[in-house]
Amino acid sequence: MAKEKIVLAYSGGLDTSVILKWLKETYDAEIIAFTADIGQKDELDGLEEKALATGASKVYIDDLRDEFAQDFIYPMFQSGALYEGQYLLGTSIARPLIAKRMVDIARAEGATAIAHGATGKGNDQVRFELTAAALAPEIQVIAPWRSEEFRNQFPGRAEMIAYAEKHGIPVQASAAKPYSMDRNLLHISFESGMLEDPWFDPSADANKGMYVLSVSPEDAPDQAEYVELQFEQGDCVAINGEQLSPLQVMEKLNELGGKHGIGRVDMVENRFVGMKSRGVYETPGGTILFTAHRKMESLTMDRDVMHLRDSLISKYATLVYNGFWFAPERLALQALVTESQRNVSGTVRLKLYKGNVIGAGVKSPVSLYNPDIATMEADPTQAYDQADATGFIHLNALRLKVSTGVEQSAKR
């Protein structure tokens, strides 16, 4: 009889390398290793050979960068999503894409299960498994870190390293980088290790080597750089007049932002599973895009449409953070967001300088800003009669006067 097949989300690090071998032994199954290329750069080098040497029967390394940028990053940025006022959701938005492709591979290969190396304390386990539940409820999900058998066998990293050495699994594990790192096209996240102390300062000179995508603002050029982003219906389509794909936009903005020390965030956030955690993020291109998009909206989006969309930002961001990308409520919100972006078209000029993204101009053929109406001088259009404001204020003040009058009467 043919063995069962399991599709494993494989990064080539210590955890997933050990998990690959452990799954093969424990389930007596064929393990199909899958790695999504979503912008990890040289981290993908040698992964196929390593996975096969560790025991995988087949390896997929799929370039999903275009899909990631166009179908995940861009729609999310149209919403203005920002988790807890700081986090641009770089890790969160990548997980549903990875899980979606795992499901596709599982179906194509006739696999009965997918597996991941996310721990039982984090958000990623939820994101992977909610996506699988939404797209393929018939496929089993295996989470080794939630297995008592696995945790008993590997109570710490020392046991995992010993297991890898015993089975000839090449791994790089040392104290040189006492933290974990996750990279994709949108950002790099750092957590655990020395970062578990929220008083630890990763921006200090002694720790500068941790960062990958950006120089520190202190080391950024002393000369500011201007950049122009062109938008069509809420999406950036060109930089400095050059038409670019969503992937090319992200790559170009990452280069510019990293050069000027833009996009570093150090925060303590609230995980979906209930605990607080400390994360450090580099999102240079995303920070530029987020700022430019908001400025474009300020000129072209109707006030009440903007305020309605803004009232849903926290909900949208939380849905992405918690792993509900494919949930019906996120899809419904996206329909509203997409409709709100119909006229978000034009050009934004920004100045990049030592960690700052500074607005330097915005224009649009569908601008809702009319200088003739907004002017403090005489209004040539006579569209606004200042005397009308008297009645406007009186009507809006009525309930305040009534409320105050009731309170004063009660005190007598």
Steps between C-alpha positions, in 0.01 A plus 500: 500500500615851421601703799297801607636836398548806718582848363733686737558876504880486493746781562819299539562625852557284805133453588360402161805288418448297816123492445545363148697202629272456802184498287645241268587271790190558711239475225692265267396736221644670195590858582464759226693812597362833386673836513330817379730755344341820629817705501743326737789556255807287574325313783368266228843392382556124525158424649398236245818298547473529877136390510569196281803408710287526815244255362248688288363300210431815299568871533302799376665843502240728342555862404192670644640852515276647230189345651606614846542861391195524274238290679598538864719806572321742267141422610605521865670837449187636333326443832752704697544204736730564794492263798502674838607823337848379400526162328463483120417127520796371302503148646123479540420565134749241374355202687169464313685495168738229622214292638298548180783360290550211744137403450543517122804271518329259738210460259727463197715239676214313666631583847274448800665758725704816516745582780672810632771587748317780682509474877196464722558847648497706184265650244626310196341171602163674498560669165608178326216295639219753454604532136499123457160478666358764268644354180521124561320380814553139394879523533654416839744744660794368703661737750797314658567769761156434647572127521595378847715229341698758303544735796614217725760401245613858438463705820764745375726595213787291634298183445406612149864571411603159637225331295613684187862395554396138561308487173751696296273800453705811423382790716638835600423569862719719713497777755621749239141600423301441819166592342271370227453679167229475235543675165278566203437764234318731742720482808733320738389416853726425795389343826596270790845463653645826623192685370278338763627769737295809403769723655761369255584764239555348153575845356810546716830516314607161633191335348494662157600173337158352566327709235501380139286724279588843633781714629442677829356851459821643647701337220260595220608758240515862611332601173124448469365313198174572322283225353171514308242221517219481246173335603209356304190399697697465823794304359849635438578442130811712443798649684667813368310461175604138439213252466559205735323181607394467866804277561734755340339780702568316825859420404571859396343650811686256725824617342415868545362460850789286620749754369339773712441299819123494459251251643641369828244414767561362850178408680336278758190358334202290602501154346172335406574212738490738796854598593705809433816465293777732394575532130746711304416566136664646191246611240675766290302475176171437673540811716553717193205342319273533803580871539464575129169318474353691792607831349343403167175419678500835680466680165265265318276309744162628612497598866229266622625211290843550656360519851291186445802310365716633783250378758562148367882513490542348845259219415669431167848503654391266778349257249829487310707472818284219635503300178152565357614608152265255328212553743175639355514812716846596366380444143196718569720775645728474198206568269433824686870589496527435126198722432651776714812505282329576165631858488824459695712591200774755451857571606657541843843656556690405815829600657702220661738611772659314791215270589226745405247497216399862446218615274621734225200535271197320360298546181218320322276541198207401725595716798217597731699797627381825349726794588233748391267365770765442766671838455503750783465771238181590313328190358460553124262203475272623779450132582538570871322780681672555834179631648349149461736378772297687762197275462722195462664572834170581670349167397803303611517689829134440586541162668802626697301796634205278594727250675680771695170661595370172643816454706484854636134458596577181686760681712260772616 
